Amino acid sequence: MTKNIKSCLILIGMFVFFAIPIVVVTIMYQYNWHPRSFSYGELIKPIVKINVSNHFELHLKKENLDRKLFDERWSFVYLTDKCDIVCENRLHDLRQIHASFEKDIPRIQRVLITSDKDTNRIQEKYPDLIIINKPIESVANLSSQFNTPMYKAINSDNVYIVDPMSNLMMLYTNKIKPIEIRKDIAKLLKSAWAG
């Protein structure tokens, strides 16, 4: 093979390498074709800004909260009047999901909002779980911010996702399996710059 033919093949190869992506994107744009994405959770539209007063008694065994509750981290939020067996199973699932993220563990927190007065047993079992249960009036006000047209948040057994800017953005019903929640959150953490 002569030098000229080699040079020609290299030039053609480079042209194909750089031109094909541009052609594909142009065709996608002209035919308004987008890759399909899928989420197990329900996106909340419009996004709801969660306003948190500073009057809560936060129960957190390991550390004091030195920031606003829903700032800087992605939050799994579960709401219930009393933490029964369903609640405990859901909290266990959320802990397992959280622990499975390894290096991204600091980007996520778990929050239980409840009117249950005695949360010592839950706090012992889940020391890094943030529990909000006092004062009752503030808990009721905070809980109502999670209501959607389809669901009353308290006792719904839904898991709510709050982004690092305190926006309620997604919910997972009790029919969604933990592995499905994990898949969604993994994609979210991979593409998100916040938190």
C-alpha positions, 0 to 999 in steps of 0.5 A: 500500500502506497503512502498516498493510499494510506493517507487517503484512508486515514483522511476518510476514516477521520471524516467518517469518525467525525461526520457520522455523529453530526448526521445522526444528531441532525436526523434526530433533531429533524424527526424530533426523536429522543431516546426514551427514559423510564422512571419507576417513581411519579414525578411531582409537577409542579415541583413543590418547595418544602418550607421547614421551620427551625422549631422542630426537635430533630432526633439524630443520634450520631450528629447534630444537624448543622444545616437546614433540614433539606439542604445539601443532600437528597432526602428519602422522606417517609411520613406516618402517624405511628411507626408500625410494622409496615413503617419499620419494613419501609425504613429498613428498605430505605436503609438498605437502599442508602447503604448500597450507594457506598461512595454516594452515602454522604449525598443522601439522608433519610427522614422520618416525619411522624406524630409518634411520641416514642421514637427511641426504639426506632432511633436505636435501630436506625441511628443515622435516621433523622426523626421529626416528631415534635412539636405536633402542630409543626409536624402536621404543617410539614406533613401537609406540604407533601400532599398531592392531588392523588395522595395524602402523604401521612400514612400513605406508605409512599417514599418521597424524594426531596432534592438538595434545594428543598424541592419535593420532586418525586414519590414512590408508592408502596407498590414500587420495589426497593430495587426499582427505587434504587435504580432510579436514584442511581441514575439521578445521582449519576446525572445530578450536580447538586447534593 
